[in-house]
Amino acid sequence: MKKIPTILSIAAILIGITTAGITANAAAKAKNLTSVETSINHASPETPLVFSHRGSPYNQPEHSFAGYNTAIKDGSQYIEQDVWMNKDGNLYVSHDNNLKRTTGKNIKISDSTDQKLSKIKLANGEKLHKLSDVFKHYKKNVHYIIEAKKNAGDNTDTEQALAKVLNKYKMNNNIIMQDSSIPGIEKFHSKKAQKNIPILWLLDSVTERQYTEEIDNAPRYITFISIDQNQWTKKLIKKAHDNGFKTNAWTLDTYNDNYNALKVYKFDSVFTNNTKETNKLIDKWK
């Protein structure tokens, strides 16, 4: 009789593993998905737009399908991808060029071929995803906010590769593009098919005066001015709004982060590591 519970326990574990695998691999769909244009038009301090930073890094591997699924189920309409171009000209989704931190493999995407990267696994066993994998998986059932990443001094190849992937998968109406490079932004925006894609400019200066000058000189087709939440000031928020930009802050982690972003500074949009918590607090503080 003692063997029966053991067998049942093993069966339960196997069922749980199978169910978890199905859950991780089945693409979630955003609820009540509105167009990118509509969501941006409604982005305001009263109804801030929420971007799911790298998926759900508080409880899932960064940029994993499991993490994206969690974010979508928690109410996300925008999942983030950071993309690096590899030696074969393909875009891989990873915040870091070097994969040591997230996969334990001390290799760089920019120095690696598709063959080499195909062997890399995330902590939950998922493969390192290409941007094309993400598009094939989620299709137009969610929106994307995609950052073109590259090493200092690199040209605009990543932005141009991004434009090609967007064209191939017909995703130009389903994304916000983000970049820290004005030359990269200009190259991307110069392309006919990408002309109307909203752009988020990531600023990284030191002083309020430097940020003020950057905001004053920013191309007017940019939609969002994005700054580390700890470096925004109310003067800079006014400056951004006076110049016709919406504000964005990154990255919300704690209750205090959410309180400062949503109640004190009242940004138009935020990146969060916990979509469920941020959405809950937005509803609570309406």
N, C-alpha and C positions, 0 to 999 in steps of 0.2 A: 504493500500500500504506500510505502514511503516514496516509491519511484514515480507515482502518478503526479504529485505536486511538482516534482522536478521536471518531468516531461511537459507539464502544463506551463511551468515557468519559462522553460526554453521556448515553447511555442509562442508564449506571449511576447518574449523578447524579440523573436524573429518577426512577429506581426508588427511590433512597434517599429523595428528597423525598417521593414518594408514600407509601412505607412509614412515614416519620416522621409524615406527616400522619395516616395511619390509626392509628398508635400513639397519637398525641396525642388523637385524637378518640374512640377506643374506650375505654369505661369499664372500668377494672380492678376486680376483685372481691377483697375482703379474704379471706385464707385463714383457715380455722378460726374464723370469726366467731362469737363468743359473744354473749349478750344483754348489754345495758348493765348490767343489774342484777348479772349474774354477774361481769362484768369488774370492776365497782366493788367487789363483795364480796371479790374476790381481790387487789385493789390493796393492796400492802404493801411494806415495805422490801425484802423478799425477792423479790417479783414486782411491781415498780412498773409502773403503767399509763403508756404512752407516747402522747403527743399530738403529732401532726405539725404543727408550727408553720407556718401559712400554706402548707402543702403541703411542698415541698422547695426552699426559697429559696436553698440553696447551689448549685443547678445548673439551676433552672427559675424562670420568673417567679412571683412570689407569687400565690397563689390562682388558678392556671391549672389546667386539666384535666391538662396535661402534668406539672405539679408534684404534683398529687394522685395521678396514676397512679404516679409514681415512688415516692411515700411508701407507697402501698398495696403495690406490688411489693416494697418494702423491709421489709414486714411490719406496716404500720400497720393498726390497726382503727379509729382515730379521726383524721379529717382536720379541720383547723380552718377556720372561716369567721369573719371579722370583717364585720359587716353595718351599713351606713348606710342610712337612709331618704331617698329623693329627693323632689322636689317632687310627684311623682305618687303618693306613698305606697308605693312599691315598695322592697324591700331589695336593695341591691347589695353584692357581696362585695369588700371592700378594707380594708386596715388603716388607710389614711389617708382622711380626707374629701377632701382636696385630692389630685388625681391626678397632680400634677407629677412627683413622685419616681418613680412606677411606670410612667407612660405618656408623660410629657413634656408632657401637657396641663394647663395651669394653670386647672383648673376644679374646683369642689367638687360632690360628689355631692348634698349637701343643698340646693344651689341650682339643680340641673339637672333637666330633664325626661327622660322615657324616650327621646324623640326625639333629644335631644342626646347622651345617654349611649350610645345604640345605635351611634354612630359611633366610639366610643373603642376602641382596640386595645391589648392587652398587647404586651410586647416580642416575643413569638413569633407574633404575628398573631391570637391568640385574642381574642374580644370580651371586654369587661368583663362578668363574669357576674352575673346576678341569683341570689339564693339559690334561687329556683324552678328556674333552669337547672341548678344543682348537684343538686338533688333529682331532677329529671327524668333527669339523666345517670347518676347513681350509684344511685338508688333506695335499696333497703335492703340493698345489697351491701357497705356500709361504715357505720360510725357517724360522727356529726358532733359537734364541740364548737364551739358558736356563741356569739360575743360580741356583745352588743347595744352598738353604739357610738353616741355622740351628743356634741354640743358641750356645754361646761360650762353648767349651768343649764337645760338642756333638760328637758322633761317625760318621761313614760313612753311616748311614742308608739312608739318603736322596739321596746320590749318587747311592746307590744300588737300591733304589726304582725307580729312574730316569731311570736306565739301563733297568729295567723290563718293564716300560711303553714304552720305545723306541722300545724294542723288540716286544711287543704286537702289537703296531700300525705300525711296520716296518718303523720307522722314523730315523734309524741310519745314513742314507745318506742325511738327510734333516736338520741337526742341527749343531750348534756350542755349545759346553758345556762351561760354565764359572763357576769359583769357586775361593774362596779366600783361601781354605784349601788345602795344598799340600797332606796330607793324603787322603783327599777326592778325589783329582785329581788322585792320584796313584791307589786308589781302583777302580775308574771308568775306568781308562785306562787299568787296569790289566784284564778286562773282554774281552773275545775274540771278541764278537760282537761290542764292543765299541773301539777296539784297534785303528781304523783309524779315529775316530771322532776328528776334530780339537778342541783344548782346548784354552780358554782364561783365563789367570791367573790374578786375581784381587789383586794388591799389595796395601798395606796401611802402609807405613812406615813414618818416619819423615824427615830423612836427605838424601841427595844425596848419601852419602857413604853407608847408609843402603840399599837403592835401588840398588846401584851398586853391593853389595854383593849378594843380592837376585837374581839379573839377572844373575850374574856369576854362581850361584849355581842352577839355575832353570833346571828342567829336559828338555832335548833337544827335546822331543816329543811335548812340548807345542808350540802352534803356535803364540799366541798373548801375549804380556806383556801389561797389562792395568793399568794405573795410572790416578788419578785425573789430569785433564788438567792443573791445577794450580801448580802441583808439578813436572811435566815433565821439564827437562832441555835438551838442545841440546847435552850435554855430555851423558845423559842417553839414548837419542835416538840413538846416535852412538853406545853406549854400547850394546843396544838391537839388533841393526842391525848387529854388529860385531859378536854377539853370535847366529845369525841366526833366530832371532825372528822378527815378525812384531809388530808394535806399535799400541796401542789403547788408546784413551783419552775419558774421561767422565766428565760431561755431557754438551753438547752445548745447551745454552739457548738463548743467546743474539747475536746480530750482532758481537760484539767484540769477543765473544767466538768462533764464526765461523771463523772470520778473523785470530785470533791467531792460531787456530787449523789447518786451511787449507792453510794459506798464510805464517805464521811465522814459526811454528814448523813442519808443513807438515806431519801429522800423516798418517799411512797406513789405519787406520780405526777410526771411531768415533761413540759414542752414542749421539743421538740428541733428544731433546724434540719436535723439529719441523722439520720433515722429508722434507716437501715441501721447507722450507726456506734453509735448508742445501743443498739439491740437486740443488736448483736454484743458490746458490752461488758457488757450485763446477763447474757448467756449465759456470758461468760467469767468473770465475777466471782460467779457463783452459789455 
